[in-house]
């Protein structure tokens, strides 16, 4: 009987051990399943799944490029390797677009360009560069206008290069304490070319403007401003087809300036993902033969008025108005807003959402309300 009792006790202990082991095993399995399910549902948020005005899943080609980009430059969203490269000193140059000023120099190298009308509805460019970019020749440099200064002020204390200006513009430079370099008083930052006649023969370069930045020391160009939102976009599928009837897609943009010698056409190239610029249906190339291209083209409609007998214009750059953003074949109609002279112009879709621009070169076509803009 004693042996039987001992054997029974051992058997009871063995059963107790197996039951505990089973409970531990079940608990481990349940925990593993719970962790797996949590990971499954949390995965999209862990990888940073986002959607923007342009649309689809973040796990696409654009999102992969975003993940590989350590820093984006404030000016144009270009991918750079360090924080210091993301905030370079900036330089803005007034460049002419008169027929006798073509072909321009350095315009294809500018990172952001504003094109807007001046007297006679001729257009002029405000070309913005990181000061450290290697630009051998930029110009022809021309005179300032007040509304161009409203865009200059969006970029903090950048260095603004020009040759004289309208009375209102020169007064604004003084009143707003713009960090300008006027060729009339700073001839060493410019040179006059002998192969063109005045006023289409004034040029500058990055070596000259950087020497001026070094001279100014405490008043050197700085980039204290809010950058736009940038995001790599997928190509609009319809641009790959013969027809682009799909809403929201277009492969060609036409901006009709008067006189017609300033008409602009942007043609989307699927081979590069960029827009190629044409003027009067001819490729708009710089002096080195490089055709001008842009990653994002924006059309900004503003109200303009003729101020005097010379035909100088007033332009409402503060407030809001209609805008159209083109990138990677996509078209987004919406609204621009600028709250103050020094405030940044922002771009919104029709739903009030801020538009993320395609990183790279940006061209802004500033036109009056009557200008014809077509796309297909």
Protein Blocks (a to p, Z undefined) as FASTA:
>chain_A
ZZmmmmmmmmmmmmmmmmmmmmmmmmmmmmmmmmmmmmmmmmmmmnopacdfklpafkbf
klmmmmmpmbacfklopacfbfklmmccdddddddfbfklpccehklmpmbdcddddehh
iacddddddfkbccfbgcddddddfklmmmmmmnojadcddehjafklmmmmmmnopacd
dfklmmmlpccdfkbccfklbccdfklmmmmmmmnmmmmccdddcddddddddddfklmp
mblfbghiafbdcdddddfklcccddddfknopacddeehiacddfkopacddfbdcddd
dddddfbfnopacddfbhcddddddeehiacddddddfbfklccddddfkopacdddedj
dddddddfklccddZZ
